[in-house]
Each structure stands twice: as structure tokens, then as C-alpha cells.
Amino acid sequence: MTDFVEMFRHWNAGRSQVQINEALGIDRKTIRKYLAPALAEGLQPCPGEFDEQLWRARIGRWFPELVDPAARALTWPQIAVHHQWIAEQLKVPVTVATIAQRLRDDHLVDVSESTVRRYVATAFAEERLEGKVTVPRGAVEPGSEAQIDYGKLGMWRDPESGRRIAVWVFAMILSCSRALFVQPVLRMDQTSWNASHVAAFEFFGGVPARLVCDNLKTGVERPDLYDPLINLAYGELAAHYGALIDPARARKPKDKPRIERPMPYIRDSFFAGREFTSLAQMQAEAIRWSTQVYGVHKHRGLDGQTPASVFAAIERDALMPLPPRVFESVVYSIGRVAADCHVKSGKALYSVPWRLIGQQVTARTAGDVVQIFHSGTVVATHVLHLSGRSTNFEHYPPHKIAHTLRTVTWCRTQAEQIGPSAVAVVAELSQVNAIHRLRAIQGIIRLREKYGDRRLDAACARALAVGDPGYRTVKGILVAGTEADQDPPAVVPPPPAMLRGPGAFDTDLTA
């Protein structure tokens, strides 16, 4: 009754239906419905004159159910005639709105949808509540539990880049005191997830015994009611702080209601309609909001007390103490060792012992160190690379190691074992820049594996005689088997530029 008196007060003051909707939040269809009797009697707005008792009497006459709730059931006997039909409709199932519409259209029962809803809620209470009973959760021991969730705040225009970016929020609430930690983030990857947990523990000054989270991949690799597979990095964080990870059931938000309910409030009170200059400023403002706004509001679940006061009184000292060392962010990735003895982690490639080619390994990145695990054992350790390759040559097979380490000095030593002509070829190729010609030198030395030292030395001698001691010349001589010929092969001069002679281009320009 009070709400409708206020609505008629606004109408009597000359305000439009749009203005009443904006001021009181009453739907415009509802406003039209309840203004209809006043307009039908010819009443007009009279600004400055409003007799509340008179209007209460009018409203009670127009809408007796507002004064006497029993009046709402006056039409129930008309609905009760169709009780069995309604029961069959509910089993289909058909919505109550559709049942009300079919009662009016098919059965000619002049009744509103709200009346049908009240009848169904009363007459079919047991059937409607079957399997849907919600048992209120009892009190939670101080320091025993925290509930965690991610939620989308909205779009934010970054002043530096000028781009619109989606902003998400990490939220952790202590189930006993309802103390809340909020941190806006731009990414929801493993690093951000763990870093937000560390920041939350620092904010509370302690660690709750149990962490109830969603089944997102940064927390739970494989959901399972009895044996969930916890993300390795998240599990390491929990072990560092001594907390237990207890994921909520998949698609069961009621398993963590105390963090689900504040999410819309966080979005509206903290983020909506506000401007932020940077992500750092936004996160600092979130800490202030969590402490000075949310922390001091009277919480209905705490019998009107504030989360800050309950936290200070009973939960702060019940939390587990923070460890002496802050948790170092770790990232795990799983990959398979390729044929080149490398596995990918992030955007870089790291070598692994060649015996593990084709095997699945786990890469753990912590700080600037990358460790590769196989069957729980560290098989390789590397310095972190943002991109490119990190290779330990000892991870290659023995014959590959030898090839990889074939430096200029090694090539000269091998040439001395082959013969003087090979030494002369290497020296000839090394005159300008040995590193620049290293591949050619390595190629010549590698020919001994197929043709032997004697033939290779003879081919080098013949290439020197020709005046072209390159890799292709030496290899061509060996392939042709002409390294033992006495006379050097004839060098065919390149064809002249004008094969047809100058006479072929004589033309009579006067013709």
C-alpha cells in the first residue's frame, strides 16, 4: 500500500509515467495498470494538494487485495475448477504464464497471471518444491573457508592505448566474516590466478584452511566430485600456504553462494559508471572499496554487523599465518619431445635428452628457471627464454654432438688426419673468413665418411689443380671418380654473350 501511495503522490504532482518509472523503479506497464481506475473516474493531477488518507481509501477501494490479502483468493474457486488440468500442464512442463493465458483464452476464466501464480504456489507447493528444497547453510567456523570466483566487470577504455578492453574481477570472500578481497585483472591466465591469490592472502594477513573455487582450468584440470585433478601450479600454491583446495561441483553455483551473490554488487557499486586512469589505479581503488565501502556496510547475513568488525573480532586471528617466504609464481605446461630433441614451453624451445624423443614431459617455469620433468624426475634445466631455442648439446645423440661441435679448429685437425691436400683446401677456404666458409669446410670434411681419407685427399689435390677448391668441386670429383686422373679436367669456357655474331643484328635502318 505504501508503495502505491507513493506512486500516486508522484502522479498527483504532475510527473509523467516515464519520470515515475525512473524515480521509483516501477515498471511502466504496472504504472498504467494501477493508474487506470483513477483516470476512469476522471481524476486529474493536482500539484500541491495530496490527502494521503483519501488516496489510501481510493486505492483500497480500487484494489482490495492491497488492504486485505484474503481478497486475492476471491477468484481461486474459478481456478480450482481446472485444478486437474493445471496439474497436467505443470507436468509437461508448461510455464505458469502460459497456463494463465490458456485459462483466459481457452477456459474463459477472467483472472490475472499473478493470481494464477499465487494459486499454483499454494495449491501445488509440495509438487513444485520436490527436489528443489534449499537448506540454509549454517555458520562457518572462523578461518575455515574462503570462496573464490571470477566475474566480468565490463569494458574499459585504456587511456594509454585508447582501446576498449574487457576487465574481469578476481574476488575472494571469507565465509565466516564476509570480508571481501577484490582485484580487477585484464587476463585470466595461470599467472594472474596465482598472483591474485597471493595478493588476497596478503590483504587478509593470513590464509583460510579451505579454498572453494570454480572448475576453471587455472584451478582444476579435470572436475570430479570425488577426485578432482588440481592444476599443478595451483596445487603448488596451496601446498606452499598449507591450504586445501575443495572445488565446487561443476555447474553448481550454490556450492559457493557467498561469493556468487556479491558479484553483481561489485560490478555496480565499484565499477559501473566510474573512470580509471590505469589498471594499477583501478586495483588500488578496488582495495579501498573493499575496505572502506564494502567492509563497513551492514551485512544482512551478519545480523546487521559489518564484515570489517566481524573479521577483526573473530576471524583475523583464526587464519593460518603467512609463510616466511612469498610464493614465487610458477607456470606448468605439458608437451611432447620432438624429433629435434626440443619441447615447447611458452614461445621458446628447450632441449631434452634424446632418449625421450616422442615422450610427454612437463615444463615448470619459476622465475628465470625452466625445469623439464619426466615421470616426476628433472631431466633438463634451462634459463628462461622468451623466444628462440635453448639447447644443451649433451642432449643430442653422440653423432649429432660431434657434428654440432665441428668448429674451424676441429676441421683443421681432421684435415691433418686426411692428408696435405685436405689441409691445403681448408687453408685456402679459411683465408678470407673461416666462419663464413665453415659450412663448406664442414661439408668437405664430412665427405671422408663416405669416400675415405685417401680418395678425399686426392680429390682435394685435383680441385687445387683446377683452381676451384670448393665443396661442390671436391664432391663432383668424387662422384665422377676422377680424383686419380693425371690431367686436370678441361675447363669449358662460358658461352659468349652474342652467340650469333654481330652480323646477325645488321639491319637496313633506311628500309
QUIZI-V564866 format. One record per residue. N is the residue number from 1. SS is DSSP state (H for helix, E for strand, C for the rest). PHI is phi in degrees with one decimal (* if undefined). OMEGA is omega in whole degrees, 0 to 359 (999 if undefined). Layout:
n: (N/N)
ss: (SS/SS)
phi: (PHI/PHI)
omega: (OMEGA/OMEGA)
This chain:
n: (1/2/3/4/5/6/7/8/9/10/11/12/13/14/15/16/17/18/19/20/21/22/23/24/25/26/27/28/29/30/31/32/33/34/35/36/37/38/39/40/41/42/43/44/45/46/47/48/49/50/51/52/53/54/55/56/57/58/59/60/61/62/63/64/65/66/67/68/69/70/71/72/73/74/75/76/77/78/79/80/81/82/83/84/85/86/87/88/89/90/91/92/93/94/95/96/97/98/99/100/101/102/103/104/105/106/107/108/109/110/111/112/113/114/115/116/117/118/119/120/121/122/123/124/125/126/127/128/129/130/131/132/133/134/135/136/137/138/139/140/141/142/143/144/145/146/147/148/149/150/151/152/153/154/155/156/157/158/159/160/161/162/163/164/165/166/167/168/169/170/171/172/173/174/175/176/177/178/179/180/181/182/183/184/185/186/187/188/189/190/191/192/193/194/195/196/197/198/199/200/201/202/203/204/205/206/207/208/209/210/211/212/213/214/215/216/217/218/219/220/221/222/223/224/225/226/227/228/229/230/231/232/233/234/235/236/237/238/239/240/241/242/243/244/245/246/247/248/249/250/251/252/253/254/255/256/257/258/259/260/261/262/263/264/265/266/267/268/269/270/271/272/273/274/275/276/277/278/279/280/281/282/283/284/285/286/287/288/289/290/291/292/293/294/295/296/297/298/299/300/301/302/303/304/305/306/307/308/309/310/311/312/313/314/315/316/317/318/319/320/321/322/323/324/325/326/327/328/329/330/331/332/333/334/335/336/337/338/339/340/341/342/343/344/345/346/347/348/349/350/351/352/353/354/355/356/357/358/359/360/361/362/363/364/365/366/367/368/369/370/371/372/373/374/375/376/377/378/379/380/381/382/383/384/385/386/387/388/389/390/391/392/393/394/395/396/397/398/399/400/401/402/403/404/405/406/407/408/409/410/411/412/413/414/415/416/417/418/419/420/421/422/423/424/425/426/427/428/429/430/431/432/433/434/435/436/437/438/439/440/441/442/443/444/445/446/447/448/449/450/451/452/453/454/455/456/457/458/459/460/461/462/463/464/465/466/467/468/469/470/471/472/473/474/475/476/477/478/479/480/481/482/483/484/485/486/487/488/489/490/491/492/493/494/495/496/497/498/499/500/501/502/503/504/505/506/507/508/509/510/511)
ss: (C/H/H/H/H/H/H/H/H/H/H/H/C/C/C/C/H/H/H/H/H/H/H/H/C/C/C/H/H/H/H/H/H/H/H/H/H/H/H/H/C/C/C/C/C/C/C/C/C/C/C/H/H/H/H/H/H/H/H/H/H/H/C/H/H/H/H/C/H/H/H/H/H/H/H/H/H/H/H/H/C/C/H/H/H/H/H/H/H/H/H/H/C/C/C/H/H/H/H/H/H/H/H/H/H/C/C/C/C/C/C/C/H/H/H/H/H/H/H/H/H/H/H/C/H/H/H/H/H/C/C/C/C/C/C/C/C/C/C/C/C/C/C/C/C/E/E/E/E/E/E/E/E/E/E/E/E/C/C/C/C/C/C/E/E/E/E/E/E/E/E/E/E/E/C/C/C/C/C/E/E/E/E/E/E/C/C/C/C/H/H/H/H/H/H/H/H/H/H/H/H/H/H/H/C/C/E/C/C/E/E/E/C/C/C/C/C/C/C/E/E/E/C/C/C/C/C/C/E/E/C/H/H/H/H/H/H/H/H/H/H/C/C/E/E/C/C/C/C/C/C/C/H/H/H/H/H/H/H/H/C/H/H/H/H/H/H/H/H/H/H/C/C/C/C/C/C/C/H/H/H/H/H/H/H/H/H/H/H/H/H/H/H/H/C/C/C/E/C/H/H/H/C/C/C/E/H/H/H/H/H/H/H/H/H/H/H/H/C/E/C/C/C/C/C/C/C/C/C/E/E/E/E/E/E/E/C/C/C/C/C/E/E/E/E/C/C/E/E/E/E/C/C/H/H/H/C/C/C/E/E/E/E/E/E/E/C/C/E/E/E/E/E/E/C/C/E/E/E/E/E/E/E/C/C/C/C/E/E/E/C/C/H/H/H/C/C/H/H/H/H/H/H/H/C/C/C/H/H/H/H/H/H/H/H/H/H/H/C/H/H/H/H/H/H/H/H/H/H/C/C/C/C/C/C/C/C/H/H/H/H/H/H/H/H/H/C/H/H/H/H/H/H/H/H/H/H/H/H/H/H/H/H/H/H/H/C/C/C/C/H/H/H/H/H/H/H/H/H/H/C/C/C/C/C/C/C/C/C/C/C/C/C/C/C/C/C/C/C/C/C/H/H/H/H/C/C/C/C/C/C)
phi: (*/-61.4/-63.2/-76.1/-61.3/-64.9/-63.0/-70.0/-63.1/-65.1/-65.2/-65.5/-78.8/93.1/-82.5/-76.5/-63.7/-64.4/-66.1/-64.7/-60.4/-68.7/-79.5/-107.3/73.4/-89.7/-59.4/-66.6/-65.8/-65.7/-61.5/-60.8/-61.2/-86.1/-84.4/-56.9/-61.2/-66.2/-67.8/-64.4/-86.2/80.9/-72.7/-127.2/-59.0/-130.6/-55.7/90.2/-124.6/-151.6/-97.0/-62.0/-63.5/-62.1/-70.2/-64.1/-65.3/-62.0/-62.9/-65.5/-73.5/-74.0/-130.8/-62.2/-67.0/-74.0/-91.1/-120.9/-56.1/-65.8/-66.5/-65.6/-91.9/-62.7/-92.5/-62.5/-58.6/-66.2/-75.7/-62.1/-59.2/-105.0/-56.6/-64.5/-63.9/-62.9/-60.5/-67.1/-65.1/-68.1/-77.1/-60.5/-98.1/-120.2/-68.3/-63.6/-60.4/-68.0/-61.2/-62.4/-64.9/-71.9/-62.1/-71.3/-82.5/-91.4/-112.4/55.9/-98.1/-81.0/-147.0/-83.8/-64.1/-62.9/-66.0/-63.7/-63.3/-65.5/-64.0/-63.8/-63.7/-87.8/-75.1/-119.2/-59.3/-65.7/-67.3/-71.6/-88.9/-61.1/77.9/-121.6/-71.4/-106.5/-92.1/-56.8/-77.4/-76.9/-65.5/-107.0/-62.6/-58.2/75.1/-89.9/-155.1/-131.7/-109.3/-129.7/-156.6/-108.8/-149.0/-88.3/-82.1/148.7/-98.9/-132.4/-90.0/-71.1/-61.9/-73.6/-93.8/77.9/-94.5/-85.2/-126.1/-75.2/-112.5/-112.3/-129.5/-94.2/-131.3/-129.1/-123.4/-82.4/-64.7/-79.6/-90.9/65.8/-62.0/-123.8/-116.5/-128.0/-139.9/-68.1/-138.5/-101.0/-131.9/-117.3/-87.6/-63.1/-63.0/-65.9/-60.5/-67.8/-63.8/-66.6/-62.1/-60.4/-63.9/-65.5/-63.1/-66.2/-63.7/-79.0/77.3/-175.9/-125.8/-72.7/-72.1/-133.6/-113.4/-103.9/-125.9/-75.9/-97.6/-73.3/-62.9/-70.5/-114.8/-132.9/-72.9/-139.3/-67.0/-160.6/-62.0/-105.0/-142.3/-68.4/-92.0/-80.4/-55.5/-59.6/-66.7/-68.1/-63.5/-66.7/-62.9/-63.1/-65.8/-63.0/-94.3/76.2/-100.2/-103.3/-92.3/-128.9/-63.5/-69.7/-66.9/-60.8/58.2/-127.7/-63.3/-70.6/-71.6/-139.7/-68.9/-75.4/-104.3/-68.1/-66.0/-74.4/-58.8/-61.9/-66.0/-60.5/-62.8/-79.4/-77.9/-90.1/-102.4/-60.1/75.1/-112.2/-108.3/-130.4/-86.7/-163.3/-65.4/-61.9/-66.6/-65.3/-67.9/-65.1/-67.7/-65.0/-63.9/-62.7/-64.1/-60.9/-88.8/-94.9/-109.9/-66.3/-64.0/-109.6/-82.4/-78.4/-91.2/-62.5/-72.5/-110.9/57.7/85.8/-81.6/-93.4/-57.9/-63.8/-70.4/-67.8/-62.2/-66.2/-78.4/-128.5/-104.8/-57.8/-78.5/-85.8/-72.2/-68.6/-68.1/-70.5/-68.2/-65.1/-110.9/-69.5/-63.9/-90.0/-58.5/-126.9/-133.7/-108.4/-143.0/-116.1/-150.1/-112.4/-69.4/-80.7/-66.3/-91.0/69.1/-121.3/-128.0/-91.5/-139.4/68.4/-106.7/-115.4/-115.7/-127.5/-75.8/-135.4/-49.4/-61.5/-67.0/-97.3/-56.9/87.3/-90.4/-89.3/-129.2/-117.6/-103.3/-114.8/-107.9/-136.6/66.0/-107.7/-121.6/-117.8/-111.8/-107.4/-111.1/-138.3/56.0/79.5/-115.4/-73.0/-109.4/-160.0/-134.3/-137.0/-80.6/-60.7/-120.1/-74.4/-160.4/82.5/-120.2/-123.2/-122.5/-104.2/-61.9/-70.1/-79.0/-78.7/-60.0/-54.2/-69.9/-74.7/-63.0/-59.6/-68.0/-66.1/-93.9/-78.5/-82.9/-61.4/-61.2/-62.8/-63.6/-65.1/-63.6/-65.4/-63.9/-63.7/-75.1/-77.6/158.1/-64.6/-65.6/-64.2/-62.1/-66.1/-65.1/-61.3/-64.4/-63.6/-72.1/-91.5/-64.0/-84.9/-154.1/-64.9/-66.8/-62.9/-99.7/-62.1/-62.8/-65.2/-64.6/-60.7/-63.7/-65.3/-63.2/-67.3/-65.8/-65.0/-64.2/-100.9/-110.6/85.8/-68.8/-64.2/-65.9/-64.0/-64.9/-65.8/-66.0/-64.1/-63.3/-68.1/-65.0/-65.1/-65.5/-71.1/93.7/-137.0/-82.3/-99.5/-62.5/-66.4/-67.4/-62.9/-66.2/-62.7/-65.4/-67.7/-63.4/-78.3/71.3/-104.2/-66.0/-92.9/-64.2/-75.4/-87.7/-69.2/-63.1/-66.2/-92.1/-81.6/-67.6/-66.3/-64.2/-64.0/-67.7/-117.1/-70.8/-89.9/83.8/-67.1/-66.4/-69.6/-105.3/-70.5/-133.6/-84.6/-71.5/-90.4/-70.7)
omega: (181/180/182/173/179/179/179/176/178/181/181/178/177/181/181/179/178/180/177/178/181/184/186/180/178/181/184/176/177/179/179/181/186/174/185/180/179/179/180/178/177/179/180/177/178/181/179/180/178/178/186/181/178/181/176/178/179/181/179/178/181/185/184/181/177/180/182/181/180/180/180/184/182/181/182/178/178/180/184/177/184/184/182/178/178/179/179/179/181/180/187/2/175/181/179/178/179/178/179/180/180/174/180/187/187/185/175/176/182/185/180/179/181/178/178/180/180/179/181/181/181/185/182/185/184/180/183/182/182/180/182/182/178/180/180/181/180/180/180/180/179/177/186/188/169/178/191/179/170/176/180/177/182/180/182/177/181/181/183/182/183/182/174/186/175/180/178/181/170/182/175/181/175/190/182/186/184/174/191/172/183/177/175/179/178/179/180/180/184/181/180/180/181/181/178/176/180/179/179/179/178/180/180/182/180/186/174/185/185/180/179/185/173/180/176/189/179/178/185/179/181/179/176/184/186/185/180/177/184/175/186/181/179/177/178/177/181/179/180/182/178/181/178/176/181/186/172/177/180/178/177/183/180/176/178/186/187/173/178/184/182/186/176/179/177/182/184/186/185/193/190/175/182/180/179/184/181/177/180/179/178/180/177/178/178/177/179/180/180/184/191/180/181/186/185/178/182/186/181/180/179/180/176/177/181/177/181/182/179/179/181/186/189/188/183/182/180/179/175/182/177/177/183/181/178/181/178/184/178/177/177/173/182/179/180/183/182/182/179/176/179/175/184/173/188/178/182/178/182/183/180/178/189/180/181/178/181/181/177/182/180/178/179/180/178/183/180/181/177/177/179/182/171/183/177/182/177/181/179/177/182/169/184/174/177/177/179/184/169/189/169/187/178/178/179/171/185/183/177/178/181/181/182/183/181/179/179/179/179/180/179/178/178/179/177/178/182/181/184/180/177/177/181/179/179/178/180/181/183/186/185/183/184/181/180/182/186/181/178/179/178/179/179/179/182/179/180/180/183/188/179/184/185/181/181/180/178/179/177/179/181/178/177/179/179/181/180/184/179/182/183/179/180/180/179/178/180/179/180/180/184/182/181/179/181/183/178/180/181/179/181/181/178/181/179/182/183/185/184/180/184/182/183/183/179/178/178/185/182/182/999)
